[in-house]
Amino acid sequence: MHRDTIDRLLLALIVATLAASTIIAWRAPDYFQFSFAAEDRLVENGTALFLLVASLVLLSNAVRLAGRGAWRAALLTGAYALLFFLAAGEEISWGQRIFNWETGDFFAEHNYQGETNLHNLMVGEVRLARVLFGSVLTTVLLLYLVVLPLLYPRVAWLRRVADALAVPVPGLRHAVLALLASGVVAVIHVPRNWEVYELVFALLATAIFVAPQNPEKIR
């Protein structure tokens, strides 16, 4: 299947996800909170799945780059693939609830959900997730998803930096959907609404890595 076709299918899936989430939150808020967006249910498992798919796309891109001798870009892309693989594992606590294995002593003591993952660790009385995965990460993601695709064709130094780091640059279509998703999720006033945003990001990331604005630089 052509990469542009895959990109369009993923973007259509994002629109369908946002529409379904809005309707479910409006018509059945309890179902949204306790089933649809709950731990180990459709939204969370979908997020983990597409983070893994995004990782595999990056790994494929890294192999292609290595094949044409672009070793720096290949190594950077491989590192990005590893980050997304780690994110996929973290999303489902490395399969702890799937395989029903016990939490180790360290995580039982320092993880506020008693799970085997890093993003729910407590540092004193501070939740690591709130510091690193809250407003800071949201700001970084919006800069990447919305600002970078607008400035990349227009600002030469930024384009050079992005290309040197083998950063897959989102297209304008990805930026529009990122803004749409931010607005839709923000008005869903139901607990666990941001779980949907995580799923949308995983889908968007996969679409971007499949069909970026700078394909000749990252695959």
C-alpha positions in Angstrom: 0.0 0.0 0.0 1.3 3.5 -0.9 2.5 5.6 2.0 0.1 8.5 1.1 -2.8 6.0 1.3 -1.7 4.8 4.7 -1.4 8.4 5.8 -4.9 9.2 4.7 -6.3 6.1 6.4 -4.6 7.0 9.6 -6.0 10.6 9.5 -9.5 9.3 8.8 -9.1 7.0 11.8 -8.2 10.0 13.9 -11.3 11.9 12.8 -13.4 8.8 13.6 -11.8 8.5 17.0 -12.6 12.1 17.9 -16.1 11.8 16.6 -16.7 8.5 18.5 -15.1 9.9 21.7 -17.3 13.0 21.6 -20.5 11.1 21.1 -19.7 8.5 23.8 -18.6 11.2 26.3 -21.9 13.1 25.7 -24.3 10.1 25.6 -22.6 7.7 28.1 -20.0 9.5 30.3 -19.8 6.6 32.8 -19.1 4.2 29.9 -16.4 6.6 28.6 -14.7 6.8 32.0 -15.0 3.3 33.3 -14.8 1.3 30.0 -13.9 3.1 26.8 -11.0 5.2 28.2 -10.2 3.0 31.3 -7.0 1.1 32.0 -6.4 -1.8 29.7 -9.4 -1.0 27.5 -9.8 0.1 23.9 -8.3 3.6 24.0 -5.2 2.7 26.1 -4.5 -0.5 24.2 -4.9 1.4 20.9 -2.4 3.9 22.1 0.1 1.2 23.0 -0.5 -0.5 19.7 0.1 2.6 17.5 3.1 3.7 19.6 4.6 0.3 18.7 3.6 0.7 15.1 5.2 4.1 15.0 8.4 2.6 16.5 8.4 -0.1 13.8 8.0 2.6 11.0 10.9 4.5 12.4 13.0 1.3 12.6 12.1 0.6 8.9 13.2 4.2 8.1 16.5 3.7 10.0 17.2 0.5 8.0 16.6 2.4 4.7 18.9 5.2 5.8 21.6 2.8 6.8 21.2 1.1 3.4 22.1 4.3 1.6 25.0 5.1 3.9 23.3 7.9 5.9 24.6 6.5 9.2 24.1 9.6 11.4 20.4 9.9 10.3 20.0 6.1 10.7 21.4 6.1 14.3 19.2 9.1 15.3 16.1 7.5 13.7 16.9 4.2 15.5 17.1 6.2 18.8 13.7 7.7 18.1 12.3 4.2 17.4 13.6 3.0 20.7 11.9 6.0 22.5 8.5 5.0 20.9 9.1 1.4 21.8 9.7 2.4 25.4 6.6 4.6 25.4 4.5 1.7 24.1 5.8 -0.5 26.9 5.2 2.1 29.5 1.6 2.6 28.3 0.7 -0.9 29.3 3.1 -1.2 32.2 5.2 -3.6 30.2 2.4 -6.1 30.1 2.1 -6.5 33.9 -1.7 -6.7 33.9 -1.8 -8.7 30.7 0.5 -11.4 32.1 -0.5 -10.8 35.8 3.0 -10.7 37.3 3.7 -9.0 40.6 5.2 -5.5 41.1 8.7 -5.5 42.4 9.5 -3.9 45.8 11.0 -0.7 44.3 7.9 0.0 42.1 5.5 -1.1 44.8 7.1 1.6 47.1 7.7 4.4 44.7 5.0 4.0 42.0 1.8 5.7 43.0 -0.3 3.2 41.1 1.8 0.2 42.3 2.7 -0.7 38.7 5.9 -1.5 36.9 6.5 1.7 34.9 8.5 4.9 35.1 6.0 7.6 34.3 4.0 7.0 37.5 7.0 7.1 39.8 6.9 9.4 42.9 9.9 11.6 43.7 9.2 12.5 47.2 5.7 13.9 47.1 5.9 14.9 43.4 4.5 12.7 40.7 7.0 12.4 37.8 4.1 12.2 35.3 2.8 15.7 36.3 6.3 17.3 35.9 7.5 15.6 32.8 4.3 14.4 31.1 2.0 17.3 31.9 2.1 20.8 30.6 5.8 20.6 29.6 5.3 17.7 27.3 2.1 19.1 26.0 3.9 22.3 25.0 6.7 20.4 23.3 4.2 18.3 21.4 2.2 21.3 20.2 5.4 23.1 19.1 6.4 19.9 17.1 2.9 19.2 15.7 1.8 22.8 14.9 4.7 25.3 14.9 7.4 23.2 13.2 5.4 22.3 10.1 4.6 26.0 9.6 8.2 27.3 10.0 10.1 24.4 8.4 9.6 25.6 4.8 10.2 29.3 5.8 13.1 29.4 8.3 16.3 28.1 6.8 18.2 27.6 10.1 15.3 25.6 11.6 15.1 23.5 8.5 18.9 22.8 8.7 18.6 21.7 12.4 15.6 19.5 11.8 17.2 17.8 8.8 20.5 17.4 10.7 18.6 15.6 13.5 16.6 13.5 11.0 13.4 14.8 12.6 10.2 13.7 10.7 8.4 17.0 10.1 4.6 16.9 10.2 2.7 18.2 7.2 0.1 20.9 7.4 -2.7 18.3 7.4 -1.1 16.8 10.6 -1.0 20.2 12.2 -4.6 20.9 11.5 -5.7 17.6 13.0 -3.5 18.2 16.0 -5.3 21.5 16.6 -8.7 19.9 16.0 -7.9 17.1 18.5 -6.7 19.6 21.1 -9.9 21.5 20.9 -12.2 18.4 20.8 -10.5 16.7 23.8 -10.5 20.0 25.8 -14.3 20.3 25.6 -14.9 16.7 26.6 -15.5 17.3 30.3 -15.3 13.7 31.3 -12.6 12.1 33.5 -9.8 10.4 31.4 -10.6 12.5 28.4 -6.8 13.0 27.8 -6.4 9.3 27.2 -8.1 10.0 23.8 -5.4 12.7 23.1 -2.7 10.1 23.7 -4.3 7.8 21.2 -4.6 10.6 18.7 -0.9 11.5 19.2 0.1 7.8 18.6 -2.0 7.8 15.4 -0.6 11.2 14.3 3.0 10.1 15.0 2.5 7.0 12.9 1.1 9.1 10.0 3.9 11.6 10.2 6.6 8.9 10.2 4.9 7.2 7.2 4.5 10.5 5.2 6.5 13.4 6.6 7.0 16.8 5.0 10.7 15.9 4.5 10.8 12.3 3.3 14.1 12.6 1.6 15.8 13.4 4.9 14.4 10.7 7.2 14.1 7.6 5.2 
